[in-house]
């Protein structure tokens, strides 16, 4: 049995490897500020991708993406806006992805691009 924090880190490591194999360049991990946290910030060609990783071992409490509710979306948007501001990325193309991962005998990844 995993502790949720440990499970989250395992999922983020797997997803960092996953997106690297897709050709993304991981720019930063676990960016935190008063507004919230972004799990992974990467570049896909010339586009900045802000990735929210949702890790589960089962769907007993719903699908992982369901936990990205309106309140979580608001925090993510504010965190992204702050990151853009402090890094002077206003002219850059950006998108927000959610990547679900189920940790089991065989890991299952579902990548939802450009969620908002």
N, C-alpha and C positions, 0 to 999 in steps of 0.2 A: 504494500500500500504506500502511495506517495503522499507527502505533505504538499499542499497546493502550491506553495512557493517553489519547492523543488521541482514539481511537475511542470510548472510554468517555465522555469529555466531550461529544463530538458527540451520542452517544445520549442522554445526560442532558439536553442542551439541547432536543433534539427532543421528548423525553418531557415536559419541563416545559411546553413549548408545547402539546403534546397534551392534558395533563390540565387546563391552563388553559382550553382550548377546550371541555372537558367541563364546565366550571363550578367546578373545584377552585380554591382559593386556595393558591398555594405559600407556605408559612410559612418554610421554611429549606431550604438545599441543602448537601449534603456536611457534615452534622453529624458531628464526630469526637470520640471520647473513648477512654480506655484499652480499653474493651470492643470497639470497632469503629467502623464508619461507616454512616450512613444516607444514601443518595443524595439523596432528596427527602422532605421532610415537608410535607404539605399538609392542607387541610381540605376535606372534601366535605360540604357543609351543616354539621352540627354534629359530624361525625365526623373525628377525626384519622386521616390515612392515612400510613403509613410505606411508602415506595416503594423497592424494590430494582430498579434498572435493569440489565438484562443486554443488552449490545450485541454483535452479531456481524456478520461479512460473509458467513458461510456456516455450514453445520452440520457441517463436517469433524470437529469435536471434540465432537459431540453437540448437543443442544438447549440453548439458553442457560439455561433453568430448571434443567437438570441440574447446573449448577455451584453451585446453592444446596443444598449437601449438609448433612448433620447438623451438621457443625462450623460451617459458615457460618450455619445457622439458629440455633445456640446463640449465636454472636456477635451476630447481629441481635437476638435476643430480649433479651440483656443490654444492648445499646445502647439499645433501645427503653425498657426498664425504667428505665435511667439517665435518659434524656431525660424520661420521665414524672415521675420523682422530682424532678429539678432544676427543672422547670417547673410542678410542683404540678398535674399533670393526672390525678391518681388517680381523679377522679370523671368524667372524660371518656370517651366512647366512642372506641375506637381499632380500627384494623385494619391488617393488613400485606398489601400487594400486591406482586406481582412483575410487571414489564412487560418483555417481551422485544422487542427491536427488531433487525431485520436491515437493515443499511445496504447498499443495492444500487442498481440503476437505479431501482427503485421501492422505497421503504422499506416494510417490513412490521412492524406492531405487533401484539403479542398481549398482552392485559391480563388477568392472573389475579388476581382479587380475593379478599381474605380467606384467604390461604394458610395461616396459623396464628395 
